[in-house]
């Protein structure tokens, strides 16, 4: 038993904090609407414990930005045992929503029949890949779930930020735009490596322009899955005066075939940074694609308004 002034038993009680006022108040966090569709992350590539861990971290970031979000992970090349396929996850999500409705009706609650998609599928892809997107779209259709499919994550300024950070972590770029300290191995030319052919190269080029503005060095996109593309761009950059090149993967990671990045680095004769992975921006962009379907705008947690 406790009173408004404190706990009668002497045990601490968490009292609600008064809401802040003024220009710099923190906004009330937006929560997922009741009955909102499940966010299903579509993960390409051959599943592995490392890829599953990456996907789980991306989903965790998205959940932290939107309380109450229901999310699941479907693998494009899953086995429906350890790694559930995208299609089977969508079937389960749809069945669960229908089951919840029937339970509510049986309990005598006044509830409306489910409307709209049971799930929103977000591809874990930084840029377009027509082959992978075709397979994801087919899985969605074959599931019969009526799920909606979003676009890929890029191009976007947050991806340029993520690329910059990965290059900095590898010692291939300065960490800040003002160049307040020197990195001896900093690259003066960046090959922005992607997969998905010419369409992917063009899309990567947009983010590449944003990265070039951050680093103040030339950035040119090239396709890892097009023979000679990496070598041609490396030659182009060196011909323009760049002496120290670096390869920056415009890829999350799961979509990257094993050994392809190392082979490209040898072909270009330069070091490479790591793929984007579960950089926080990836989770935020996944949520952004989902939220756009719902017409909501999540407020990043801990970000004050001005």
C-alpha angles and dihedrals in degrees: 000000000000137000130219088263097052147306117314091208094055092246117128117258123200105235120200113260116238113255113258120243132200136056096306099048118136111248121242105261116252112239128205110272116254110269092014115162120263117260107234116194110212107212119196127201134047109320120241137159090262093052091047090051090050092050092048090052092051090051090047090055091050092050092050089056095048115035114215094026114150112212139174137181125232123186118217090212097031126143099219091240114068093000114037116217120241091245095053092047091053091049090051093047091051092047092048093054091051091047092052090051093051092048090051092050092047089052090056096249119149102239133155121238112263114272132190127017120337089214143019112215117212117190114225091228128122093203140014121290110175094197095053094040090052090054093046091049091049091051090052092050094045091052091063088214097126089231119166121236121215129206124263121280101258164124093036138137090241089063090054087053091050092049090050091052093049091050090048092050089054091050091246099117141025113265095227135046093229091062094225092166137027129251108196093204096045111142121238093199130036129206106205103209122204141156129228103074129256095337090057092047092053092049092046089052090066092056087041090062090054090049091049089054090053095047100032090225130107116272122192126180123228136177119246090200096053114083113242095006096112094045092048093053091046089053091047093053094046090048088055092054105269109141102176113048130186132193115228115191111223087201136103092221114246092078091056115099114231114268095008095109095048090049091051092049090053090047092052093040094229142103123263137217123225124272117266093262118167095340106158092248090064092059091045092051091048088054091044091057091048093046092050089062090052094043094236131125114215115213110227108247115257094014111130122215120240 
